Amino acid sequence: MLAMPDEVETGYADLNGTRLYYETAGSGRPVVLVHGFGLDRRMWDAQFFDFARQWQVVRYDLRGFGRSALPVVGEPYRHVDDLAALMDHLSIEQAALVGLSLGGLVVLNTALEFPDRVSALVLVDAIVGGRPMSAAWNDDYRAVRNQAREHSVEASKQAWLNLSLFAPARAHPQAGPRLRQMTADWSGWQFDNRDPENTVVPAIDRLGEVRVPALVLVGERDQPDFLAIANELKAGLPEARQGVVPGAGHMLPMEAPGEFNALVMDFLKSSVSISGK
């Protein structure tokens, strides 16, 4: 387990009718890290501590995950509004946004909905709104959710962890135990409730509107859907570069932190928007 840096601010932000847990460290240009589905801010341990040497880094738990409050059934909200409000709470006008999977969807949607708040994007094994997933993926996810209805939320959580999506991470000596711990700590609320999150942004049809530098990263061993999405993002985003990390799967920042950090840090340093030149 990595030690926390000396100067880390932790806290809860009451905003948009919810409470979000966040951590921030370092100084300089802001970088916000957004985790994936079923995970929490801890997936960024290797990035948070490294990036904080050069920038102000924020990581937080999305509504419904980690230490943040659960959604309320029937009360609509948007992750993009939560993120913008958290930036307001921390007096951050503009930031580079880094998101994995669901987090990738959140940060891409934020760049479309709040373009002035985003200086650069890093999209990692990302999901994209309006881009249908394959029948195989949908069947697997439906089977995971059915476990909650037929057995228990814990059964759904275990089925989620057992997906082939996470096979490379499960086999990884460091990433595997951390992934299992985050899954165990997760409430699994989303498997037993209808999440009222209502961000409907057909981002796949609006990629040309994103006018900030973007880095699209994917693990070589990720599932076909995510490999295809990475290619589509590279083709559709006006200022995109792409990287495929050999040997890594869907949990790229945890499975190959050295390679991932080097790629992201190089991108952020060279990006016109993040450098302020």
C-alpha positions in Angstrom: 0.0 0.0 0.0 1.4 3.4 -1.0 1.8 6.0 1.7 -0.1 9.2 1.4 1.9 12.3 0.5 2.5 14.8 3.3 0.2 17.5 1.9 -3.0 15.8 1.0 -6.4 17.5 1.5 -9.3 15.1 2.0 -12.9 16.1 2.5 -16.5 15.9 1.6 -18.2 18.4 -0.7 -21.9 18.9 -0.3 -23.3 19.8 -3.7 -26.1 19.1 -6.1 -28.1 17.4 -3.3 -25.4 14.9 -2.6 -22.0 14.4 -0.8 -18.8 13.6 -2.7 -15.6 12.4 -1.1 -12.4 13.9 -2.7 -8.7 14.0 -2.2 -6.3 16.6 -3.6 -2.6 17.1 -3.5 0.2 19.1 -5.2 0.1 22.5 -6.8 0.1 24.0 -10.3 -2.3 23.2 -13.2 -5.2 21.1 -12.1 -5.6 17.4 -13.2 -8.8 15.5 -12.2 -8.9 11.7 -12.1 -12.2 9.9 -12.6 -12.6 6.2 -11.9 -14.5 3.5 -13.6 -17.7 1.6 -12.8 -17.6 -0.5 -9.6 -14.3 1.2 -8.6 -13.3 4.2 -6.5 -10.6 6.8 -6.3 -8.1 4.2 -5.0 -7.6 2.9 -8.5 -5.5 6.0 -9.1 -3.0 5.4 -6.3 0.0 5.1 -8.6 -1.1 8.2 -10.5 -2.2 10.4 -7.7 1.1 10.3 -5.8 3.2 10.6 -9.0 1.3 13.4 -10.7 1.1 15.5 -7.5 4.8 16.1 -7.8 4.1 18.4 -10.7 0.4 19.4 -10.7 -2.6 19.9 -8.5 -4.2 16.5 -8.7 -7.8 15.7 -7.6 -9.4 12.3 -7.3 -12.9 11.7 -6.0 -15.6 9.0 -5.7 -18.4 9.4 -8.2 -21.9 9.5 -6.7 -22.8 5.9 -5.8 -19.2 4.7 -5.3 -16.6 4.7 -2.7 -17.2 7.1 0.2 -19.6 9.3 -1.8 -23.3 9.2 -1.1 -25.6 6.9 -3.0 -28.1 8.2 -5.6 -31.7 8.5 -4.6 -34.1 6.5 -6.7 -36.3 8.9 -8.7 -34.1 11.9 -8.2 -32.3 12.6 -11.5 -28.7 13.8 -11.5 -25.7 14.0 -13.9 -22.1 13.0 -13.2 -21.0 15.9 -15.3 -22.9 18.4 -13.1 -21.3 16.8 -10.0 -17.8 17.1 -11.5 -18.4 20.8 -12.5 -19.7 21.5 -9.0 -16.8 19.8 -7.3 -14.4 21.9 -9.4 -16.3 25.0 -8.2 -16.0 23.8 -4.6 -12.3 23.5 -5.1 -12.0 26.8 -6.9 -10.8 25.1 -10.1 -11.8 27.0 -13.2 -10.3 24.6 -15.7 -8.6 21.2 -15.5 -7.2 18.4 -17.5 -9.5 15.4 -17.1 -8.4 11.8 -17.0 -11.1 9.1 -17.0 -11.1 5.3 -17.2 -14.1 3.4 -18.7 -17.2 5.0 -17.2 -14.9 7.8 -16.0 -13.9 8.2 -19.7 -17.6 8.7 -20.6 -17.9 11.3 -17.8 -14.9 13.4 -18.8 -15.7 13.3 -22.5 -19.3 14.4 -21.7 -17.9 17.1 -19.5 -15.8 18.4 -22.4 -19.0 18.6 -24.5 -21.3 20.0 -21.8 -18.8 22.4 -20.2 -16.1 23.0 -22.8 -14.6 26.0 -21.0 -13.9 23.9 -17.9 -11.6 21.4 -19.7 -8.0 22.0 -20.9 -7.1 18.5 -22.0 -8.6 15.0 -22.0 -7.1 11.6 -21.3 -9.6 8.8 -22.3 -8.6 5.4 -21.0 -10.4 2.2 -22.1 -13.3 4.6 -22.4 -17.1 4.1 -22.9 -18.6 6.6 -25.3 -22.3 7.8 -25.2 -24.3 6.9 -28.2 -21.9 4.2 -29.3 -23.7 0.8 -28.9 -21.8 -2.0 -27.2 -21.7 -5.4 -28.8 -24.4 -8.0 -28.3 -21.7 -10.2 -26.4 -21.0 -7.3 -24.0 -24.7 -6.6 -23.4 -25.4 -10.3 -22.8 -22.6 -10.5 -20.2 -23.7 -7.4 -18.4 -27.3 -8.5 -18.4 -26.2 -11.8 -16.8 -24.3 -9.9 -14.1 -27.4 -7.9 -13.2 -29.6 -10.9 -13.2 -27.5 -12.4 -10.4 -28.8 -9.7 -8.1 -32.4 -10.5 -9.0 -32.0 -14.2 -8.8 -29.5 -14.4 -5.9 -28.0 -11.3 -4.3 -26.1 -8.1 -4.9 -23.0 -9.9 -3.7 -23.5 -12.5 -6.4 -23.7 -9.7 -9.0 -20.5 -8.2 -7.7 -18.7 -11.5 -7.9 -20.0 -12.1 -11.4 -18.8 -8.6 -12.4 -15.4 -9.3 -11.0 -15.3 -12.6 -12.9 -15.9 -11.1 -16.3 -13.2 -11.7 -18.9 -12.9 -7.9 -19.0 -10.9 -8.1 -15.8 -9.0 -11.3 -16.5 -5.6 -9.5 -17.1 -6.1 -7.4 -13.9 -7.1 -10.5 -11.8 -3.9 -12.2 -12.8 -1.7 -9.2 -12.0 0.2 -9.5 -8.7 -0.5 -5.9 -7.6 -3.6 -4.9 -9.5 -5.5 -8.2 -8.7 -5.7 -7.8 -4.9 -6.5 -4.1 -5.2 -9.3 -4.7 -7.7 -10.8 -7.4 -5.5 -10.7 -5.1 -2.5 -12.4 -2.3 -4.3 -15.1 -4.7 -5.5 -15.6 -6.1 -2.0 -15.9 -2.5 -0.6 -18.4 -1.4 -3.3 -22.1 -1.4 -2.3 -23.2 -2.8 -5.6 -26.2 -0.5 -5.3 -26.4 -0.1 -9.1 -27.2 -3.8 -9.5 -30.3 -3.7 -7.3 -31.6 -0.2 -8.2 -32.4 1.9 -11.2 -29.8 4.6 -11.2 -31.5 7.9 -12.1 -28.3 9.3 -13.6 -29.5 10.9 -16.8 -26.6 12.2 -18.8 -27.7 11.5 -22.4 -24.9 12.9 -24.5 -24.5 11.2 -27.9 -20.8 11.9 -27.8 -20.0 9.5 -30.6 -21.8 11.9 -33.0 -20.2 15.1 -31.5 -16.5 14.2 -31.3 -15.7 16.9 -33.7 -16.9 19.5 -31.2 -14.1 18.7 -28.7 -11.4 21.3 -29.3 -8.8 20.4 -26.7 -5.9 18.0 -27.0 -6.8 14.4 -26.2 -4.9 11.3 -25.5 -6.7 8.0 -26.1 -5.2 5.1 -24.3 -6.2 1.4 -24.4 -4.7 -1.8 -23.1 -3.7 -4.3 -25.9 -5.6 -7.1 -24.0 -8.8 -5.1 -23.5 -12.0 -6.4 -24.9 -12.9 -5.8 -28.6 -15.5 -3.2 -27.9 -13.0 -1.0 -26.1 -10.2 -1.5 -28.7 -12.7 -0.4 -31.4 -13.9 2.6 -29.4 -10.3 3.7 -29.0 -9.8 3.7 -32.7 -13.1 5.6 -33.2 -12.0 8.2 -30.7 -8.7 8.7 -32.4 -10.4 9.1 -35.7 -13.1 11.4 -34.5 -11.4 13.8 -32.0 -9.8 16.7 -33.9 -6.7 16.9 -31.6 -6.2 13.3 -30.6 -3.2 11.0 -30.3 -3.5 7.3 -29.4 -1.4 4.8 -27.5 -1.9 1.1 -27.1 0.0 -0.4 -24.1 1.3 -3.9 -24.7 0.3 -6.7 -22.3 -2.2 -4.5 -20.4 -6.0 -5.0 -20.2 -8.9 -2.9 -19.2 -7.4 -1.7 -15.9 -4.5 -0.1 -17.7 -3.5 2.4 -15.0 -3.3 -0.3 -12.4 -1.7 -3.0 -14.6 1.0 -0.9 -16.2 1.4 2.2 -14.1 4.9 3.0 -15.2 4.0 3.0 -18.9 0.7 4.7 -18.3 2.2 7.5 -16.2 5.0 8.2 -18.6 2.5 8.5 -21.5 0.1 10.8 -19.6 2.8 13.0 -18.1 4.4 13.4 -21.5 1.1 14.3 -23.0 0.2 16.8 -20.3 3.6 18.5 -20.5 3.5 18.8 -24.3 -0.2 19.8 -24.5 -0.6 23.4 -25.5 -3.7 23.7 -23.3 -2.1 22.2 -20.1 1.1 24.1 -20.5 -0.7 27.4 -20.9 1.6 28.5 -23.8 
